[in-house]
């Protein structure tokens, strides 16, 4: 038991690593989780620091042993099987993860969540709070990120300021989640248009099935954000089906709601910048993970979900 306790020494909100693996075998060896790559003349073993890892995505040509899954579960690492390049997750149209089976997670957050969730007006209030937090995170991130400024992404640009201001007013006036989603879609399109113009990709159209680099990087980065969101919800013990904005009929919809808190601030601009630079998927992934850590994206997700779970100001 002492060893399992040691594995959990790093809080999930402070963990730094997300792994995407392909063409390898993941196994347990000498009390560690390793992945094995096979070369022509010899094999190579690489250690996975599971106590500092949030998510592992297993891509093309991977396998994993039961012993490795047991150790990953003991450390609270989420695992997902996916296609090449990190997308899509292989679970139909839903976002699903292999969650560790741990019944000692806190109950206060799920109890607080269901306390409001069955009331339409309260659920809408939480959705609005999430969207205001999303705007604040965009403003904070773009304002302090020197690398973004070097790429001419400025939060006080007239087009961006107008888009965010209009959406902020639209959030407050929305009468149902459908209204909120329509206004959110308009705001996101404006951000796409702004980013595409800055990076000389003026013919860009958002298409999840498209094979162009920018769309591919957006899909890839979004799935990394989904991994952080799924980790947040698992740690706090809140089922993915209790969505506040994306609808009650999608079993993984709350993952989308929570991921939206940070996607536009980090994934969106860097997908376009990295596409302009013609980076590889691996280089893009490292850039996104670095920015997640730099701007404490996982901390922000935890703070927002915990705050809404325990808000209690429904009078």
Helices and strands as residue ranges (DSSP letters): H 2-7, G 12-14, E 17-21, E 24-29, E 32-38, E 43-47, G 50-52, E 53-58, E 62-64, H 66-74, E 78-81, G 84-86, H 108-117, H 120-144, H 146-150, H 158-173, H 177-198, H 213-236, H 253-262, I 263-268, H 269-276, H 281-294, H 297-309
